[in-house]
Amino acid sequence: MMARLPNFLTTLRIVLIPVFVLLFFLGGASRSYGATAIFAFAALTDWADGYLARRYNGVSPFGTFLDPVADKLMVATALVLICASGEMPAILAGILTSIIVGREITVSALREWMAEIGERKKVSVSWLGKIKATLQMLAIVFLLYSGPVAWGVLARDIGIALLLLAAAMTLWSMVDYLRAAWPSLMGKQAAGH
């Protein structure tokens, strides 16, 4: 039972995406509390499913594949909705979303290619990637809530600051993965010519 819970939580994150989108577009309290709660729950289950899979020996090929897909779907959906809402300056929202989503596509393709040549471990998840993911999740929670937090500070302002930091960490982690893979990328290219 416990060994199957991680895959259930991962699947649940994907199933909740349409509910998240609906609550976001309903606006008001539905968005501030409902959409924010669903995203925060998704962020917590991202941590929990990995922990539970390791703790109860529930690591499976299905879970290993689906977990990062679920994370990227939820983060990309939230960023696109926030971008479309107009609550952040459009150019800033567009640039930050492009950096974060572009990095995810690049690193996913890099990992797939490295796995094909048997060198997947060179681009396995690093501490930079974990910090990046945490900052993204926190930023999105604040951006979704967007109401006042304390002393007149808006959650949106905290979210924007965290998203800027997350985008910087996103670029840093991408460069780190590319640097680790570079010898393999260049070696294979040279061998192919």
C-alpha positions in Angstrom: 0.0 0.0 0.0 2.7 2.5 1.1 4.8 1.5 -1.9 2.0 2.6 -4.3 1.2 5.9 -2.5 4.0 7.9 -4.3 2.6 7.0 -7.8 -0.9 7.9 -6.5 0.3 11.3 -5.3 2.1 12.0 -8.6 -1.0 11.0 -10.6 -3.2 13.1 -8.3 -1.1 16.2 -9.1 -1.8 15.8 -12.8 -5.5 15.1 -12.2 -5.8 18.3 -10.1 -4.5 20.6 -13.0 -7.9 21.2 -14.6 -9.4 21.9 -11.1 -6.5 24.3 -10.5 -7.2 26.1 -13.8 -10.9 26.3 -13.1 -10.3 27.8 -9.6 -7.8 30.3 -11.1 -10.3 31.6 -13.6 -13.1 31.8 -11.1 -11.0 34.4 -9.4 -11.7 36.0 -6.0 -11.6 33.6 -3.0 -11.7 30.6 -5.3 -8.3 31.7 -6.7 -6.7 33.2 -3.6 -7.5 30.2 -1.5 -8.6 27.3 -3.8 -6.0 27.6 -6.6 -3.3 28.5 -4.1 -4.1 25.6 -1.8 -4.1 23.1 -4.8 -0.7 24.4 -5.9 0.7 24.3 -2.4 -0.7 20.8 -2.0 1.0 19.8 -5.3 4.3 21.2 -4.1 4.1 19.3 -0.9 3.2 16.0 -2.6 6.2 16.5 -4.9 8.4 16.3 -1.9 6.3 13.6 -0.2 6.1 11.2 -3.1 9.9 11.2 -3.5 10.4 10.7 0.2 7.8 7.9 0.4 9.1 6.1 -2.7 12.6 6.0 -1.1 11.4 5.2 2.4 9.1 2.3 1.4 11.0 1.0 -1.6 8.3 2.2 -4.0 10.6 3.6 -6.7 9.2 2.5 -10.0 10.0 3.2 -13.7 6.4 4.7 -14.0 7.0 7.0 -11.0 10.5 7.9 -12.1 9.0 9.0 -15.5 5.8 10.6 -14.3 7.1 12.6 -11.3 9.1 15.2 -13.2 6.3 15.3 -15.9 3.7 16.1 -13.2 6.0 18.8 -11.7 6.6 20.5 -15.0 3.0 20.4 -16.1 1.8 22.0 -12.8 4.6 24.7 -12.8 4.2 25.5 -16.5 0.4 25.7 -16.2 0.6 28.1 -13.2 3.2 30.3 -14.9 1.2 30.6 -18.1 -1.9 31.5 -16.1 0.0 34.1 -14.0 1.5 35.5 -17.2 -1.9 35.7 -18.9 -3.5 37.4 -15.8 -1.7 40.7 -16.4 -0.9 41.0 -12.7 2.8 41.2 -13.4 4.4 43.6 -15.9 3.9 41.7 -19.2 7.6 41.8 -20.3 8.9 40.6 -16.9 6.3 37.8 -16.7 7.0 36.7 -20.3 10.8 36.7 -19.8 10.7 34.8 -16.5 8.2 32.3 -17.8 10.3 31.7 -21.0 13.5 31.2 -18.9 11.8 28.7 -16.6 9.9 26.7 -19.2 12.7 26.9 -21.7 15.2 25.5 -19.1 12.8 22.7 -18.3 12.5 21.7 -22.0 16.3 22.0 -22.5 17.3 19.9 -19.4 14.6 17.3 -20.2 15.9 16.9 -23.7 19.5 16.8 -22.4 18.6 14.1 -19.8 16.9 12.0 -22.5 19.9 12.2 -24.8 22.3 11.5 -22.0 20.3 8.4 -21.0 20.4 7.2 -24.6 24.2 7.3 -24.6 24.3 5.7 -21.1 25.5 8.8 -19.2 22.3 9.9 -17.4 24.1 10.1 -14.1 26.1 13.1 -15.2 22.9 15.1 -15.4 20.9 13.7 -12.4 19.1 16.1 -10.2 21.6 18.3 -8.3 21.2 20.5 -5.2 21.0 23.5 -7.6 18.0 21.9 -9.2 16.3 21.3 -5.9 16.8 24.9 -4.8 15.5 26.1 -8.1 12.4 23.9 -7.8 11.8 25.1 -4.2 12.1 28.8 -5.2 9.8 28.3 -8.1 7.1 26.6 -6.0 7.3 29.3 -3.3 7.2 32.1 -5.9 4.1 30.6 -7.5 2.3 30.2 -4.2 2.8 33.9 -3.4 1.9 34.9 -6.9 -1.3 32.9 -6.8 -2.4 34.3 -3.5 -1.4 37.9 -4.3 -3.3 39.4 -1.3 -1.6 41.2 1.6 0.7 39.2 3.7 1.8 41.5 6.6 2.7 45.1 7.2 1.1 46.1 3.9 3.4 43.8 1.8 1.6 42.1 -1.0 2.2 38.4 -1.6 2.5 39.3 -5.3 5.6 41.5 -4.6 7.2 38.6 -2.6 6.3 36.2 -5.4 7.9 38.5 -8.1 11.1 38.7 -6.0 11.2 35.0 -5.5 10.5 34.3 -9.2 13.4 36.6 -10.2 15.6 34.6 -7.9 14.2 31.3 -9.2 14.9 32.4 -12.8 18.5 33.1 -11.9 18.8 29.7 -10.2 17.1 28.2 -13.2 19.8 29.6 -15.5 22.6 28.6 -13.2 21.3 25.0 -12.9 20.9 24.7 -16.6 24.5 25.9 -17.2 25.7 23.5 -14.6 23.9 20.5 -16.3 25.2 21.6 -19.7 28.7 21.9 -18.4 28.5 18.4 -16.9 27.2 17.0 -20.2 29.4 19.1 -22.6 32.3 16.5 -22.9 29.8 13.8 -23.8 28.0 16.1 -26.2 31.2 17.1 -28.0 32.7 13.6 -27.8 29.7 11.9 -29.5 29.6 14.7 -32.1 33.3 14.2 -32.9 32.9 10.4 -33.1 30.0 10.8 -35.5 32.0 12.8 -38.1 
